[in-house]
Amino acid sequence: MHLILHKVGPNPPHTASDKFLWIREKSKLHLVVNTAKDTTPESFAELQLGDLVFWSGSYVPTDGQKMNITHVGIFLGYEKKR
């Protein structure tokens, strides 16, 4: 992921919440409603391979983070239905 973030700019931050703020400042960010529980809402339809996906709710950060974003992942596409 570090290599991908270097395409946005040098010195990407370490925490998920700081990465979110950094990308929001330096790049295009598509926000999805924070009530989405899975990838079926239409707001996820614009995701493309390699997009970063941020989420929260796994735990309550206690390290003074500016936002309650706890995880970041890379969208690899949808699982094919058999």
C-alpha positions, 0 to 999 in steps of 0.5 A: 500500500505504501507504494500506491500512496507514493503515487498521491505524494511523498511521505504518506502518513502511518495511521488510517485516519491520517492517511484519510486526511492526507488523501482528502487534501491531496487527491480525489475522494469519493465518500460513501454514506457512513450507514453502509453495512456492505458493498451493495449500496449504489455508492459503492458502484464507482469503486475501481480496482486499486481504490483505497477503502477506509472504515471505522467502528472496529474500535474506539481510537484512544491515541488522539486521532483526528478522525474515527477511521480505524482501517484502510484497505485496497479494493480488489473487486467483487467476488464472482458468484458461482 
